[in-house]
Amino acid sequence: MKAEKKIKNIRLVEVDIPIFLLLIEEELKRRNRIDSFYSLRAYARDIKIDPSLLSKILKMTSPLSLNNAVKMIKEMEPSEIIKKIFWKSFFRHYQKQNHSGKLLSEQLELFENEKDQELFQILSQPYHYAIVELSKIEKFQNKPWQMARLLGISRDVLAQALDRLARTGFIRMHNDGKIFPLDPRFIDTNVDIEKSAENLNQRKILEKSLKVLDENHPLKSLFKTKTMAIDPKKLSQVESLYRNFIQQLSETLSDGDIKEVYQVQLSLFPF
């Protein structure tokens, strides 16, 4: 994407990509995972738009028209909540960009409150959680801009993320530029929106895991698997076991001179 460039093996995201484009990209990736030969050209064919135009839309060098957005939603066949998320993001983005002549009033009512859109962005983009954790480390509290290069995002994207996290109560920003993490007691948003955002977040974490696995740094990462025969009636206990494990792991690894942020992921599914 033109919105990104590589700097010493770091993929630098230069713009805050709107949610509706993230959903389109994820749909293309999903189809490619099912069929490795499925390409952007095939996606454009199914949507019935020109491949070069689709490429420009994803690179954010050409706006997505309302007609083409309707085609994409029809082809994607998403859940009702994803439709709402898509349209809310679409209309808000083009209102800001002045590409839409007017905002349809019914589109503005798709989310229950103003925080839903921002919370979806936070919950679906892993770098937001990484920013919150990095804000616990003293050198990043004093110079938050150092986070940008580490996370592979531009300063503009970092600034937008910091503002978003501050507005929603994840961090506190002082006038002198210092940032401090907060501990929101609960995420006040629609349960379906939260689940949809976390689903997208998991996909991005899996992509990150594959990159780390390819880099093969055994001293900096750990990948373990276990195949087991189970009693399905005990699956209800997994959530509690996981929370206890994560709590113990976090307390152990955070007890000391914290300097880095790591990602932990657990996958459990039928073979």
C-alpha positions, 0 to 999 in steps of 0.5 A, spaced: 500 500 500 502 507 498 500 508 505 506 504 507 513 503 506 519 499 509 524 501 513 530 496 515 525 491 515 519 495 518 513 496 515 511 503 517 504 505 517 503 512 515 496 513 515 490 511 520 486 506 515 479 507 516 475 501 519 471 500 512 478 499 508 480 494 514 474 490 513 475 490 505 482 488 506 480 482 511 475 479 506 480 479 501 485 476 505 480 471 508 478 469 501 486 468 499 486 463 505 481 459 503 484 459 496 491 461 495 490 463 488 485 468 489 488 475 488 486 482 488 484 481 480 479 475 482 476 479 488 475 485 483 472 481 478 467 478 483 465 485 486 464 487 479 469 493 479 476 495 475 482 491 478 486 498 478 480 502 481 480 496 487 488 497 488 487 504 488 482 504 493 486 500 498 492 504 497 487 510 499 489 514 492 482 513 490 475 514 494 470 508 494 464 511 491 457 509 494 455 504 489 462 500 489 461 500 497 454 497 496 457 492 491 462 490 496 457 489 502 453 485 497 459 480 495 462 480 502 455 478 505 457 480 512 453 480 519 448 485 521 453 488 526 459 488 521 454 492 516 453 497 521 461 498 522 462 498 515 457 504 513 458 508 520 466 508 518 465 509 510 460 515 511 464 518 517 471 518 513 468 521 507 464 526 511 471 528 513 474 528 507 468 532 503 467 526 498 460 525 500 455 530 498 451 529 504 451 524 510 444 520 510 441 521 517 440 514 518 447 512 517 449 516 523 444 512 528 448 505 526 452 506 533 449 506 540 454 512 542 459 516 539 465 511 543 463 505 539 467 507 533 473 509 536 472 502 541 472 498 535 478 501 532 482 500 539 479 493 539 481 491 532 488 494 531 493 490 536 498 496 536 493 500 541 494 495 546 501 495 545 501 503 546 497 502 553 503 497 555 509 501 552 506 507 557 508 503 563 515 503 561 518 509 563 522 511 557 516 511 553 512 515 558 517 521 557 518 520 550 512 517 547 514 518 540 519 513 540 513 508 540 512 509 533 518 506 530 518 500 534 510 499 532 512 500 525 507 506 525 508 513 523 508 519 528 501 521 525 498 514 526 501 514 533 498 521 535 491 519 533 492 512 537 494 516 543 488 521 542 483 515 541 486 512 547 485 518 552 478 519 550 476 512 551 480 512 558 485 507 556 491 512 558 492 519 561 496 524 557 499 530 561 500 537 558 508 536 558 507 530 553 508 524 558 503 519 558 500 514 563 496 507 563 489 507 566 485 501 567 478 501 564 473 497 569 469 495 563 469 496 555 462 500 554 460 498 547 455 493 544 457 486 545 457 484 538 461 490 536 466 488 541 466 480 539 467 483 531 473 487 533 476 482 537 475 477 531 479 482 527 484 483 532 486 475 533 487 475 525 492 481 525 495 477 531 496 471 527 499 475 522 504 478 526 505 471 529 507 468 522 512 474 521 515 472 528 516 465 526 519 466 519 524 471 523 526 465 527 528 468 534 528 462 539 531 467 544 525 472 543 519 468 542 516 461 544 511 457 540 509 451 543 503 446 541 499 440 544 494 436 540 490 432 545 483 428 546 478 431 550 472 431 554 468 436 550 463 437 557 469 441 560 470 446 555 466 451 559 472 451 564 477 453 559 476 461 560 477 460 567 483 456 566 486 461 561 485 467 565 488 464 571 494 462 567 495 469 564 494 473 571 500 468 573 504 469 567 503 477 567 505 477 575 511 473 574 514 477 567 512 484 570 515 483 576 522 487 575 525 492 570 520 492 565 523 494 558 519 490 553 512 488 551 510 481 549 504 478 546 501 472 548 496 468 544 492 462 546 488 458 541 484 452 542 479 449 537 477 442 534 482 438 529 
